[in-house]
Amino acid sequence: MKTMTAKEVETLLNEGQTLNMIDVREVDEVEAGKIPGVIHIPLGLVEFRMHELDKSKEYVMICRSGGRSGRAAQFLEGQGFNVINMTGGMLTWEGKVE
C-alpha cells in the first residue's frame, strides 16, 4: 500500500495540486474539522459507496490516525482502485480545516 504523510499532502495542496481525498471518519469527527475539498465516506459505508469512485483516479484516504484509512485503502486496492493512505491521519494534520 502506498503511503503519504500529512505534511506531504499539505504541500501538494499548497502547490495547487488537485487531490481526490476521502475521509473515512465518522460524522461527528468530520464535523469537528476536515480538510477542505475532502469527500466524506464513513469506513462502514466504503464498500457500499465505492461505485461513486472512479478507478482511473488516485485517492488519498484519511482518518483520525491512519488505521481506518489504511483498512479502507487495503479494501479499495483489492477492488482495483489506486489509493494512498495518509499516515498519521488528522492527528498530524497542520493545514487548513473547515
GUFI-536173 format. One record per residue (C-alpha): x, y, z. Coordinates in Angstrom, 3 decimals, decimal comma, always signed. Each point is the difference from the previous one (the first is absolute). Last residue first. Layout:
BEGIN
         x         y         z
         X         Y         Z
...
END
This chain:
BEGIN
         x         y         z
   -13,208   +23,588    +7,589
    +3,622    -0,901    +0,534
    +3,201    +1,560    -1,308
    +3,340    -1,727    +0,470
    +1,696    -1,464    +3,085
    -1,207    -3,595    -0,367
    +1,831    -2,414    +2,357
    -3,049    -1,118    +2,006
    -2,005    +0,229    -3,231
    +1,606    -3,199    -1,228
    +3,440    -1,160    +1,070
    +0,524    -1,693    -3,354
    -2,072    +1,255    -2,930
    -0,756    -3,269    -1,822
    +0,330    +0,077    -3,788
    -2,469    -1,604    -2,400
    -0,241    -1,197    -3,618
    -3,177    -2,090    -0,123
    -0,191    -3,603    -1,219
    -2,352    -1,485    +2,599
    +2,904    -1,278    +2,094
    +1,375    +3,542    +0,037
    -3,388    +1,129    +1,314
    +0,187    -2,428    +2,932
    +3,629    +0,797    +0,806
    -0,703    +3,738    -0,176
    -3,047    -0,322    +2,281
    +2,071    -1,950    +2,538
    +2,776    +2,602    -0,181
    -2,564    +2,809    +0,344
    -1,207    -1,707    +3,172
    +3,514    -0,131    +1,428
    +1,423    +3,359    -1,126
    -0,507    +2,039    +3,179
    -3,331    +1,824    -0,325
    -0,912    -1,035    -3,550
    +1,168    +0,767    -3,552
    +0,241    -1,934    -3,274
    +1,662    +1,730    -2,951
    -1,641    -1,088    -3,255
    +1,510    -0,442    -3,466
    -2,354    +0,172    -2,972
    -0,613    -2,496    -2,839
    -1,968    -2,264    +2,348
    -2,629    +2,722    +0,429
    -1,945    +0,032    +3,263
    -3,781    +0,134    +0,499
    -0,200    -3,822    -0,399
    +2,152    -0,124    +3,165
    -3,069    +1,084    +1,991
    -1,112    -3,330    +1,496
    +3,506    -1,289    +0,801
    +1,046    +3,387    +1,393
    -3,074    +0,245    +2,263
    +1,468    -1,343    +3,250
    +3,109    +2,158    -0,461
    -2,064    +3,203    -0,097
    +0,070    +1,642    -3,469
    +0,738    +3,719    +0,150
    +1,530    +1,525    -3,143
    +2,726    +2,543    +0,820
    +0,001    +3,435    -1,597
    +1,200    +1,888    +3,081
    +1,703    -2,343    +2,518
    -2,437    -0,825    +2,774
    -0,981    +1,396    +3,382
    -2,234    -0,844    +2,968
    -2,811    -0,933    -2,420
    +2,306    -2,709    -1,406
    +0,326    -1,661    +3,411
    -3,756    +0,165    +0,618
    -0,726    -1,624    -3,380
    +2,388    -2,929    +0,471
    +3,442    -0,075    -1,602
    +0,593    -1,360    -3,514
    +1,258    +3,259    -1,538
    +0,506    -0,422    -3,748
    +2,387    +2,274    -1,864
    +0,223    +0,445    -3,760
    +2,946    +2,375    -0,278
    +0,207    +3,086    -2,201
    +3,475    +1,480    +0,013
    +0,277    +3,693    +0,796
    +3,447    -0,047    +1,609
    -1,720    +0,446    +3,386
    -1,969    -3,199    -0,673
    +3,199    -1,925    -0,787
    +1,690    +1,366    +3,133
    -2,988    -0,931    +2,194
    +0,018    -3,578    -1,335
    +3,749    -0,276    +0,674
    -0,474    +1,410    +3,519
    -2,786    -2,505    +0,713
    +2,418    -2,765    -0,940
    -0,452    -2,156    -3,096
    -0,480    -3,729    -0,322
    -0,215    -2,544    -2,806
    -1,289    -3,447    +0,928
END
